[in-house]
Amino acid sequence: RISRFAKIAGEMVPLERLEEELHDLYGGGDRVLAVAAVPDERRGERLVVLVVPAAAGAVGGLLDQLPARGIPNLWVPDMRDC
């Protein structure tokens, strides 16, 4: 990844913070995912989650738990981008 932040709809989103939250929800241990930003015509950028195959099935449940941990909805990647 080139940048530590994504800019979505004018708001700066810290990619490392999302990774830390997702890894904490997953159970720590080995790093099994990364969050990156790709260009998006409507919002400037959008977030994608890159995940190892062994953890791919857990990503949807992890994303659903982020708002309860205080992560703004704008920061939560869409399941289609995992």
Secondary structure as GFF3:
##gff-version 3
##sequence-region A 1 82
A	DSSP	beta_strand	5	8	.	.	.	ID=ss1
A	DSSP	beta_strand	11	14	.	.	.	ID=ss2
A	DSSP	alpha_helix	15	26	.	.	.	ID=ss3
A	DSSP	beta_strand	33	40	.	.	.	ID=ss4
A	DSSP	beta_strand	44	51	.	.	.	ID=ss5
A	DSSP	three_ten_helix	53	58	.	.	.	ID=ss6
A	DSSP	alpha_helix	59	65	.	.	.	ID=ss7
A	DSSP	three_ten_helix	67	69	.	.	.	ID=ss8
A	DSSP	three_ten_helix	73	75	.	.	.	ID=ss9
A	DSSP	three_ten_helix	79	81	.	.	.	ID=ss10
###
